[in-house]
Amino acid sequence: MSFGAPHRHYSRTDSTNTRARELAAAGAPQGTVVTAAEQTAGRGRQGRVWTAPPGKALLYSAIVRPLGERHLMLPLAAPLAVCDAAEELRPGIECGVKWPNDVQISGRKLAGILVEARPQDGWAVVGIGLNLTVPADEFPPDLRIRAVSLFDPSLGGQGESRRGLPAVAQPGLPLTPQTAAKVLNRHLAHWVEAEPDAVLDAWRQRDALRGREVAWDGGSGVADGVDDRGYLLVVTAGGDRVAVGAGEVHLTRS
Ligand code: BTN
């Protein structure tokens, strides 16, 4: 399995996920990728809006088909691909995943992922928004202290990648979304096909929420990892261990 052929790029579109869904519904093949320099109606999880200044973020949607059993892990596999791509592009940084699939650096959101699946039609679209060179003052005011770009000057790094891969972006050279897309294509191909156990193992190593206080519409407690379905496990004040699914709840505190 590979990603990036065919690749359709828009200088401006409403949402790359919407474009990719249309293509998937029209029969576009596995691995089709849609990118845009700018989105006018970028969508996030839980009905939220996703915004990014033109040309400063990777706005990327990929078609996965046909869907098999292992693709139940897609929402956990996609952030692993983003983490690996980010760490290759900026060696020395370390990414974590905040359940279910926000990619973070030091507790600040680097990337968001919106997986939209049509199991009845056998395809899914994996939408990824990865902040590359967005200056802090260009994030929406409410996100400013919680968001970060891969090339934020305040981040350390630039040393060896933890997997020893060569750095694509050198200090002082601008990282283009096109370069980032190529690196992401490669890591997505690996993680989308990975065995569920490998996805769970890697995800647990990157779990940024473990041990943290969390609350959702129906309760609160301390995050205690994920179960084998990818549900968040939470130990409540009463000592119960409950599992919450990403489709059912959204965290109101974490
Ligand atoms: C989230 O954190 O809520 C998920 C954000 C996902 C944003 C990306 S940007 C590319 C793709 N197109 C969209 O409309 N959304 C996803």
Residues whose N, C-alpha, C, O or C-beta is under 5 A from the ligand:
A	BS01	BTN	S15 T16 N17 A41 G42 R43 G44 R45 W50 L59 Y60 G112 I113 L114 G127 I128 G129
